[in-house]
């Protein structure tokens, strides 16, 4: 799970900010009641956003309660309750976390990954049977992705990020059963999935190069294995263009959807939030590079 799909707070109305928190707390509550307290540590804004998007197609009126929670025992929080998209998002949260842990077991072979994957397998058994096809599709696309990563026989980021784009599109389409908007929903989910995969790879680029771990950007664009500092300078404009293009496609697909409920929140995410996350990741890398340059000058 990545947590990159969030609104741009500076352009967010207070009422919408409070509503997002109610979805977030409601999802946390759903995970607790469906699976227990431990899985709540995997809660993130990506699955919260998914619940908000799916609920925008739900004509039912929202129901809220005000309660204390384990992280905020003094001040009561507002929870969205009795909400089917939140339950759906809670199941997806467990499925994606479990398969990510399985991949970690193969990659780093740590005891921590093995222990947590075993724990989450028990939670997977609590997911309703009608979710089996959804899990099978997620597993199929993740296996395709892991195969591409391990085969290393790929020449483009578009090809590498394709399975995660398909996965994201399917998780949206499998809930929203509306043939009239399938094309726009697929386009939205597909481009968003590719955006998530690539921004996560770029964010982890320095760490992955340092630890000699797989990174799609490094594999495809750094054929000569040049050092991170030089590589990131030579490739940052290209990655920025790719990410901005995917974000723009998400915005275009969103505009074709007849969404009224949660529209302001979703408009913020697709027109400001994704772009703000791109700038945040790039600014962080630039600051780190400048700090190292200054440190090297000082050591001379």
N, C-alpha and C positions, 0 to 999 in steps of 0.2 A: 504494500500500500504506500502511496506517495504523498498525498496531502497537498498537491499543488493547485487544485481547482477550488479557489476561494474568491470571494468578491473583493473589489478594491474599496477598502473601508472609507477612504476620503470622499468617495462618490456615493456612499450608501446612506439612505435615510435611517433615522433612529428606529422607526417602526419596523423597517426591514431587517436591521441589525438584530433587534430583539426577536424577530420571527426566526431568523437563522439560528439563534441560540436555542430557541424552543425546539426546532427540528433536531439540532445537535444533541440536546439533553433527552429528547424523546427517543432518538436512536440509541443512545446509551442505555436508556431504560428498557428498550426492546431487547437489546443484547443481554441485559441482566436477566430479564424474565424468561427469555428463550433459551439461554445457555449458561447463565451464572455470572459471577463477578469477574473472574479472571479474563475472559475474552474482551472485557470492556477496555483493556489497555490497548487494544488494536483499533479503537475508534478513531476515525480521521475525517477530514473535511471532504474528501473525495466521495465517500459513501453518503455523507450528509447531503452533498450537492445532488447526488443521484436521487435521493429521496425527494428533495425539493423539485427536481425536474419531473419525476414520475407523478408526483402529487399535483403538478400543474394541470394534468389531464384528468384529475379526479374532481368531480363536481361536488363531492360531499363537503359539508362545512367542517372547519377544523374544530377540534375539542381540546381544551387546555386544562391543566391542573397546576397548582402551585405547591411544591413540596421541597423538603430538604433532601440533599443527596450526600453520598459518602465524601465527596471532595469539597462540598460546601455545606457543612453541618449547621452553620449559624444562619446564613442568609438563604431564604427560600428561592428556588429557581422555578421558572415556568417550563413545563413539559408539554409537548404535543402528544396526545394519546389517541388510542383506538384508530390507528392510521395504517392502512394496508401497505402503502409504499415504504413506510418505516420498517415494517416486518420484512418486506422483500429485501430492503437494503441491509438489514441485520443478517439475513441468510447469506447474501453475497459477501458481506464482510468476513464471515467465517470461512466460506469456500475459498476466497482469494487469499486469506491469511494462511490457511492450511497448505495450499499449493505453493505459496511463496516459501513457507518453512521447509517443504519437501525439497525445493530447489536449493535452499541454503544447506541442507544436509549433504547434497551431492557436491556443492561448491566448496564449502569450508570444512565440512565433516566435524563440526564442533559438537560437544556433548549438549550444549545449550540448545542447538537446533534440533537435535534428536529428541530431547526431552519435550520441547514445546510442540514439535510435530506430532508426537504421540498423544499429548494432551489434547491438541486440536482435532485429532482424528476422532476422539470420543464425542466432541461437539458436533462433528460432521454427521454423526449418526442420528442426531436430534433434528436434523433438517427434514421437513416433510417429503414424502416420496414424490410428490408432483414437481419437486425441484430437481429430480434426478437428471432430466434432460438438460436443464440449464447447467448443472455441474458438469455433465458430460461434454457440453459444448465449450465451457471454460477450460476444462482439462485438455480437450483436443487442441484448442488454439494455443494454450500455454506449452503443450508438447511440441507444437510446430515452431513456436518461438525458441524454446530451449534447443531444439534440433538445429535451427539456423545458427544460434549462438555457438553451439559446440562444433558444428561442422566447419564454421568459418569460411564456407564457400559462398560468400555473398559479396556483392559489389556496390550495393546502395543502401542508404538508410531507409528509403521508401520500402524496399523489399523486407528489410529486417523488422521494421515497425508494423508491417502489415498484419500479422496475427493478433497483436494487441489492439489494433484498430478494429479488427473483426470481432474480437472479444467484447470490447466496449459497446460496439453497435448492437451486438446480439443481446446483451444484458438489458438494453433499453427497449429494443423491439419485442423481446419476449414478454415484457410486462404490458406495454402499450399496444393493444390489439386494435389498430386502426389503419387499415390498408391504404386509406386516402393519403396518409402522411408518412408511409413507410420509407419512401425515398429520402425525404428531408431528415427523418429521424436517423436513418442509416448514415447519411452523409454527416450529420452532426456527431453521432457516436464514433464513427470511423475516424474522422479527423481529430476528434478530441483524444481518442485512444493513442493515436500516433504522436500527438503533441505531448501527452503525458510520458510516453516511453522515451522520447528524445530529450525532453527537458530534464528528466531524471538521469539519463545517461550523461548529459552535459554537466549537470550539477555534481555528479560523482566522478567526473573525469580525472581530476587530480588524484583522488584517493585510489581509484582503480589502477592508474598508471603506476603509482608509488608501490602498491601492493601486488602488482603484476596480476591483476584480476581482469576478467572479461569486461570490455566496454565497447559497445557497438561503434561509437564515434571513433574511438582509437583504432579499432580493427579496420574500419573501412577507409578512413581519411588519413590515417597516419601509417602508411605503408613503409616509410623509411625509419619508423621508430625514433623520431626526433624527440628531444626532451619536452616535458609538459609545457614549460614556460614559452618555448618557441612555437610549439604546436598550437597552443591555445590562441596565440596572437595571429597565427596564419589562418585559423579556421573559424574564429568567432563571428565574423561577418556572415559567413555561409550558414552557420547554425542559427544565427539570429534571423536570417531571411527565411529559413525553413520553418522555424517555430512561428514567426509572424504570419506566414502563409497559411499554416494549419489553423491558427487562431482566427484569421480572417474567414476561412471556409466555415468554421463553426458559427461565426456571427451571421454569415449569409444563410446558412441552413436554419438557424434559429428564427430569422425574420420571416421565413416561409411557414412557420407553425402558428396555428390559431390560439396562442397561449394568452390568457388574461390573468389567471391565478398565478401568483408569484412572478409575474412578468418583470417587474422592476428589479427583482433580485437576479433573475436569469439574464436580463439585459446587461446588468452590471458585470456579471461573471464573464460573459462572452465578448463584451465590448471594452471592458476596462480591466477586469481581474486577470485574465490570461496574459494580457500585455504587461500588466504590472509585475506579474510573476517572472516573466522573461527578463524585464529590466532588473529586478531584484537579484536574480541569479547571476546576470552578467556584471552588475555593479559589485557584487560580492567577490567575484573572481578578479575584477580589475583592482579592487582595494587590496586583496591579498598579494597580487603581483607587484603593486606599487610599494607595499610594506616591505616585501623581500628586497626590492631594488634599493630602497633607502637603507635597509639593514646592511646590505652588501657594501654600500658606499661608506657607511659608518665604520665598517670593519677594516676598511683599507687604510 
